[in-house]
Amino acid sequence: MEQKNKPKLVYYTKTGNTKRFIDKINGYESIELSPIDPFIALNEPYVLVIPSYEPNVLPEIYEALDEFLEHGDNYELCAGTFSGGNLNFNDKFGVTAKWVEEKYDIPIIRMFEFQGGDRDVAELEKQLTILSNILLEQEAKQAFNRLRESKGE
């Protein structure tokens, strides 16, 4: 049975670095976002993990992100982004996540280089744990309210 109190990881990868970062995270379901079919409807919170590409270099990531985030409740369910990239690109580092933040008001949680290091993995795991605890608390409140309603309180 799927746990409702565990957020998911949704990611886009072009060169494989983002996938390699995702593969370091244990215990959370991950979903790869594809430009061919970005219409994935989620019904639980998630963290979006994306690489850094300028729109003129990889326009399909922007199109896929638009289609995905505007599908169903996906925009509202996104807790934030983690963004991989190359620090050598200076102000272009994290450019895709900056675009998501500006367009959708979805916060950047962290930016990491290439496939991320131990500190980046630890930070994502920390954020997922915080989100899981929030979801557990919400689930407990809902269960308590259902119990009260069934007893006629």
Stockholm file with secondary structure:
# STOCKHOLM 1.0

chainA/1-153         MEQKNKPKLVYYTKTGNTKRFIDKINGYESIELSPIDPFIALNEPYVLVIPSYEPNVLPEIYEALDEFLEHGDNYELCAGTFSGGNLNFNDKFGVTAKWVEEKYDIPIIRMFEFQGGDRDVAELEKQLTILSNILLEQEAKQAFNRLRESKGE
#=GR chainA/1-153 SS CCCTTSCEEEECCSSSHHHHHHHTCCSSCEEECCSSCCCCCCCSCEEEEEECCCTTTCHHHHHHHHHHHTSTTHHHHEEEEEEEECGGGGGGTTHHHHHHHHHHCCCEEEEEETTCCHHHHHHHHHHHHHHHHHHHHHHHHHHHHHHHHHTTC
#=GC SS_cons         CCCTTSCEEEECCSSSHHHHHHHTCCSSCEEECCSSCCCCCCCSCEEEEEECCCTTTCHHHHHHHHHHHTSTTHHHHEEEEEEEECGGGGGGTTHHHHHHHHHHCCCEEEEEETTCCHHHHHHHHHHHHHHHHHHHHHHHHHHHHHHHHHTTC
//
